[in-house]
Amino acid sequence: MTTTTLSVPTISCGHCKSSIEGAVAELDGVDKVEVHIEARTVDLSFDDSLQLDAIIEAIEAQGYDVAGPA
């Protein structure tokens, strides 16, 4: 299991939280995804079979910029 935190500076509201959490949770292998609006971060826990790039792509597909690990 891999855990990491991503910095997503374009997070600003509850809709952002719902969009990101929903998109990432749909990926096979994601154990936990939690968006922190004020910190503009995303905490992740996922299976080692899932690549971090796939998670970043899912977030970016929702229209948010990922700055990288927080």
C-alpha positions, 0 to 999 in steps of 0.5 A: 500500500502506498500513501502520499499527499498531492498539492492541488492549488486549484481546490477552492470549494466543496464541489472541488472536493466532491469532483476529485474524491469521486473521480479518484475513488472510481479507480481500481486500487484506491483505498482512501482519498480525502481532499482538504479544501483549506490546505488544497491537498489530497491525501491518498492511499492506494494499492501498489498496482496502481500508478500515481500518474493514473491518479493525477490524470483522473484529477486533471481530467476533472479540471484541476492542476496537480502541483505534485507531492505536498 
